[in-house]
Amino acid sequence: MNLVWITSEAAPYAKTGGLADVCGALPKTLAERGHKVSVIMPYYPQIMKDLTTKTKVRKERLGVPFGWSTEWAQVRGHYINENLSFYFIEYNLYFDRPTLYDYNGVEYGDNASRFIFFSRAAMQAILALELKPNIIHTHDWPSSLCNVYLKTPLYWNFDNFKDCKSVLTIHNIGYQGVFNKSNLLMTGLGWEYFNHTCLEYHDQLNFLKAGLLTADMVNAVSPTYAQEIMRPEYGFTLDRPLHHVSYRGKLRGILNGIDVNEWNPSTDRFIPSKYDRDNMAGKKACKETLQREFGLPLKPKTPLFGIVSRLASQKGIDVFAGMIEDMLYHDDIQVAILGTGDPGLEGQLSELNGKFIEKFSVYIGFSNALSHLIEAGSDFFVIPSRYEPCGLNQMYSMRYGTIPVVRGTGGLEDTVVNYSYENLDKATGFKFYDLTGDALKNTLRWGAQIYREEPENFRKIIYNGMTTDFSWNKTASEYEKMYEDAFK
């Protein structure tokens, strides 16, 4: 198939989270399987400056209808191989920013204009680059309008879209692109699209809602999350539209994979000593390096809990921060955290850092190298999420012989097999379900007890996790099936 992916971010070019990992890795796998894949995303000069030399101008003047006028952008390209190319919409007024969507936690005030423009520019780029997609695959709200455009006279008459269907992937339904209805004028769409089966949402625009109601197929990034978002507590008010989509047979849940080349302890350039499931000696050296890097005492027998996360309510870090002090007082443990986000949580964790300097260390910010080191050097990886569409860190952790401790929700429920004596041959981690400090604390202590008192069982859990296949090849066939079903 000819596939065009339209996304606001993709690794390694620009990244805020798992969306970028998926849009960087899965197109590569699909290309390897014989499909021709073109990925279209914005060009962010301040973020992508190191990659500028790898891109070439493919279209100097791209006309983009925008409101009552035409704006002019440029299209850059990065040719990977005969089956895979990345294209970038260069328009500095909207995309020459230090971050993708917000600054210091405050969303850019012109986000509606920015991603209306990007969606329209992506459709224009398909025409200008003479692409003829069988599938347009959009991701989350920033590109959801493309699903609408494909179903309108603005584009359906072009030969480029003659044999084209659309797919929308929901990576996080908590972000929907809700804006004032006055922004409709910039889309080029008439007021007939401002209705409950398309863009209208409590007298505002909702890009994600419009996308999922107009796409030919919709998928969430794990089977459990696909079911959860049809419930009011997880659907963020879109549960009823999703029921409609599901009733028509258009909703799927497909588990994300991971880039097994980048996340591989036997080849990882970011860790001090390589290892694999048959020779784990290098993991001890990684733990020692992690302790040194985070200023913790070198205690090889003390269980070390790692976290790499956005410091946000969704991730349950507030629950962790509220309960961990009791463990730091009474338990022989160490904690290493890498993350940035909510200023209040940053302050709370930094205060614990100062109070328990030999047990607790936090690095406020993000470092790819440190994230790899935490995965490799920790004994446990903690993910206490309120909701988690898929989550990748638990899969990275298992691959690195680091046992995940997770709340059983979304993709965490789908990927982690809870430990018990009865399923020792399958267990890959520790799970809890009630999002309370006591439930999390008891589960962390349970894991630490197995670590200390049942080392053989602990090693068995590690081995199970390291033998689990989370590669994209495993689920790429499910995407191919979804693409085929879009035509049915």
N, C-alpha and C positions, 0 to 999 in steps of 0.2 A: 504493500500500500504506500501511497504518498501521504505522509502525515505532517501537519503543521501544528506545532505546539506554540501557544501564546501564553506567556507568563511574565510576571513582574520581576522575577529573580530566578537565577540558576547558578549553581556552583560550577566552576570556581569564580565566575565573573562578579556576582553580587549575591549576598546571602544574609538573611536574618534568621532563618530557621529551616525546618525540615522540607518546606516547599522547595527551596533552592537545591537541596540534596536530591530530591526526586527528579526535578527538572534538569539536573545535570547528569544523573546516572541512568535513568530509565531510557532516555532517547539513545544513549550509547548502546544499550542492550538491544533495543528495537532495531537500530541500524545494523548491529552485528547479525541480527536474525533476518536481514535482507530487506527491511523496509527503508524507504527514503525519507529521512526525517529532517525537517527544517524547524529550528526553534527561534521564535521572534520575542525579543524583550527590549526594554529601554536601555539606552546607553547612559550610564552614570559616570561622568568624567572624573569626579573626585574619588570614586570608589574603584574605578576600573583603569586608572591611569597607567598602571604597570602593564596592562594588557593591550594598550593602544597600538603598540607596534605590531601586534599579532593580527590586528583587524585591518581590512582594506575597505575603502569607500566603494560600495556597490551601486549606489544611486545617489547622485549629488543633490538632486532636487525632487523630493517626494511631496506632491501636493496632497494636503490633508484638509478636506472640508471640515470646518469647525465653526459652529454657530452660523453667522451670516457671511463669513469670509472663508478664504482658503489660506492655511498656514503652510509654510514650507519647511520640511525636515530633511534629514540626510539618513541614508541607510548604510551602516557599516556591516561587514561580514567577516566571519572567522570560519574558514573552510577546515573541517577536521578530516574528513575522508569523502569518498564518492557518495556515501549514503548519509552523511551527517554534516550539517552546516548550522552555525548560529548567526542570526542577524540582529542588529541593534538599531533601534530608532533613536537617532541623535537629534535632540531638540533641547538646547541648554536652558531655555526659560523654565522648563518644567523638571528637567532631570539632572541639572548640574547642582546637586545638593549633597551635603555631607552624609546624609542617611537616606533611606529609601522612603519611609512613610511618615516619620515624625522627627522632632528634634527635642531632646531633653524630656521625652515622654509626652509631648504635645503634638498632635497630628498637624501636618501642614494644612493651612486653611484652604488651599486650592487643590486638595486631593481629588475632588470631583472633576475639576477641569483637567488635571494631569492624566487621569486614567480614562476619562472619556476620550481625550486626545490620543492616548496610546492605543486604545481599542480601535479607534477609527484609522489610525496610522498603520496598525497591523494589517487591517483589511486592505488598505491601499497598497501596502508593501507586497501583499500576495499578488495583486494585479501587476505592480511595477516589476517584480522579479519573475513574472510569468510562471508562478507556481500553480499547480492544478491539484489541490489536495483532495483526497478521498475523505479525510477526517481533519477537522479543526478541533484541537484538543485544548481547552481553556482550563485555567486553574484559579480558583477562589475569585473574590469579587473584582480585583483589578482588571481582569480580562473577560468577565462574564458578559459584557455587552456584545462581544463578538458572536455569541450564540443568538442574540436577538437580531443583530445585523444580517446574519446569514438567512434569516427567515423574512426579510423585508425586500421590497423592490429596489432598495439601494444597491443590493448585491446579487440577488438570486438570478438575475438575467444574464450575468457575465458567464462566459464559457468556463472561466477558472473554477466556478463553484457549481458547475452543471451536475457533477456526480459527487457531491460533498455532503457529509453529515457532520454533526457536532457532538462533542463529548465534553462534559464539565466534571472536573474532579474537585471535591470539597475537602480541603486540607484542614480547615478549622472554621466551623460554622459560626463561631463567636464573632468573626469579622465579616461584615456583610456589605459594606459600602452604602450606607444610608445617608442621603443628602437631600437638601431642599429641592422641591420640584421645579424651581426656576431653572435648574441646571439642565432640564430636558431640552431647552433651546439649543444647547451646544452639541447635543447628540446627533442632530439632523433628523430625528424621529418626530413624527406628529403626535398630537395629544391623544390620538386613538390608541397609542401604546401605553398611555397612563391609565391602566385599569387593573383589576385585581388578578387577572391571569398573566400579567406581565410586570410592568415597572412600579405600579402604585403600591404603596405600603404606608398605611396610616397617614395619607395625604403627603407622603414624601416619596422619593425614589429609593428603591432597594435593588442594587445591581445584581447581587447574588440570587435574590428571589427570581428576578427576571431571567437570569441565566439558567437556573435549574428548571424553570417551567418551559423554556424554549429549546433546551438542548435535547438531542435525540436519545442520549443516554447520560446518566449521572452516576458517579461512584464516589463513595467515601473511602478513606485510606485504611480501613480495616473492617472486617465483617461485623464485629461488635459495635463499632462506632456507627455503622450504617443503620443498625437497629436502634441505638441510643438516640440518635438525632430525630427520630420520629416520636420521641417522648418529650413532653413539655419542659422537663428539667434540663434536657440537653439540647433541645432544638432551637433555643434562643428565638422563639416565636415563629419559626419556620417549620414546625412539626406538621402542621396541617398541609401546607403545600407539598411537603415531602411524602406525606401519606398519599396524596394525589399522584405523585410521580411513581411511588412504589406500586400503587394499585394498577397502574398502566404497564407494569413490568419493566420500568426504566431505571430502577435504582439497584446498584450493586455495592458490595463491600469487598474491596481487593486490598489485601495486606501489602504495605510497602516492603521493599527490599532494601538492602544496603549495598554500597560499593565495597565489594570484598577485596578489591585491590588496594584501595586507600586504607581500609580498616583491616589490617592483617598483621598480627604481632610477629610473624616470622619475617616480615620485610619492612616494617614501619620505620621510616627515617627519623621520626620524632622521639623514639624511645631509646634508652641507652643500651639495652641488651635485648636481642631478639629471642623469641621462644615459640613453641607450638604445643599442641596438646600432648605430644609424646615426650617432650623435654621441657619442663616448666622451670628450669633453673633460672632463666633470665627474668622471670617475673619477680623474684626476690630482689634482684638488682634494680628493677623498675620501682619497687616499693621504697627502697632506700633512697633512690634519686628523688622520688616524689616527696618523701619526708624532708629531705634536705631543701628542696625547692620551696616548700611551704613553711620552713623553719620549725618543723616538728622534730622531737627527739627520735633517734634511730632505735625503734622498738620493733623488731621483726615479728614478735609474737603477739603484739597488740593489734586487734582488728581495726582496720582503717576503712572508714566510710567515705566515699567520694560522691560529689554532686557536680554536674555541669548543667546549668539551667538558666533560662530567663528567670529573674527574680520577680515572679508574678503570682497573683492569687491563683490563676489557672493551674499552676504547677504545684500548688500545695506547700510552697516554701514557707508561708506564714504558719502553717501547722507544724512543720519541722522546727522552725525557729522558736516556737512557743514551747515545745516539749524537750528539746535537746539539752537545755541547761540542766535538767534533773539528771540526765545520763552523764553529763560532763562532771557533775558533782560526785556521783556514786559509782560510775563504771570506768573500767580501764579500756578506753577507746580513743581513737583519733578521728578527726573529721577534716577533710580538705574540700573546699568549695570554690568553684569558678563560675562567675555569673555577674550579670548586671541587669538593672531594671528598676523596680519600684524603689524610690529613694528611702522610704521608710524601712523596707526590708534590708536595703543596703546598710543603713545605719544600725539596725538591730543585729545583723550578723557581724558587723565591724565591732560593735560593743562586746559581743561574745568573744571575738578574736582577742581583744585586749584583756578580757577577764580570765580566759582560759588559754593562755598563750602556748602552753605545752600540749594542749589537746585539740585545739580548734584553730583553723587557719582559713581565711577567706581572701580570694583575689577578686577585687571588683573590676570587671572588664571582661574582655574575651581574648583568648589566645588559642589558635588552632593547635600549636605545639603542646600547650598545657592540657588541652582537652584530651589529646592522645595519651599524655603521661598519666592523667588521672584514671583513664580507662585501664591502662596497663598496670599501674602501681597500686590501685585500691584492691581491697579484699571484697568489698561490697559497693554497689552503686545504688543510690537511693532516689526513687521517683514516686513521690506521694501525690500525684496529680489529682485535682478535682475532676478533670476530664482530660483525656489524651486521645486525639483522633487515631494516631498510630504510635508515635514515639519511635525514635531510632536508637537512642542511647542504651536501652535495655538490650538491643540486638548487638550493638557494638560491645557492650560489657560481656555478654556471653561469649562472643568471639575472642575476647581477651582474657577469658578465665576469671572474670570478675562477676560475682554473683549479684543479680539484681534483686532489690527489695522494692516492691511496687504495690500501688493500690490497683485492685482488679477492675479497671475500667478501660473501654476502648481497645486500642491495640495492645495495651499492657496485659489485658485479660487474654488476648488471642496468642500472645507470643511467649508468655512466661508460664511454666508448669509448676504449680506450688509443691513444695517439698512435703513429703510424709514418708513414713517407713514403708507404706504399702506401694508407693509409686517411685521408689528410689531409682529405678531404671530409667524413668522419664523426667524426673524433677530437674528444673533448671533455675529455680529461685524461690523467693519467699513472697507471699502475697497477703494483703489485708484488704478489707472492704469498707469498713466504717471510717470515714475521714475524721478521726479524732486523734488527739495527741496520745491518748492511752493505747489505741490500736496500733499506731505507728511505733510507739515506744516498745510495746510488747513484741512486735515483730522484729525490730532491730535487736532486741535482747535475745530473742529466739535464735536469730541467725548467728549472733556472737557466741551463744552457747554451743551450737553445732560446730562452729569454727574451733572452739577450745576443746570440747569434750568428745567430739565424734569426727576426728580428722579424716578418717577413711570415707565416711559419708559425704563430708565436705568436698573431698577430692572427686567423688563420684558426680556430685552436682556440677562441679566445674567441667568435668569431662563431657557430661551430657550437653551442656551449653555450647562447648567448643565444637561439638560434632553436629550441631543443628545447622541446616542450610537456610540462610536468609538472603541468598543472592537474588538479584533481579531476574535471573533466568527462570527461577522457580515460579514467579508470578507474571512474567511478561506474556505468557500464553493466555492468562486470564484477561489481560488488556486486549490482546488480539481478538479474543472471543467477543469482548464487549464492542470493539470496533465493527466486527462483522454483524453483531446484533443490532447496531445502530441503523443498518440498512433494512432491517426487518420491521 
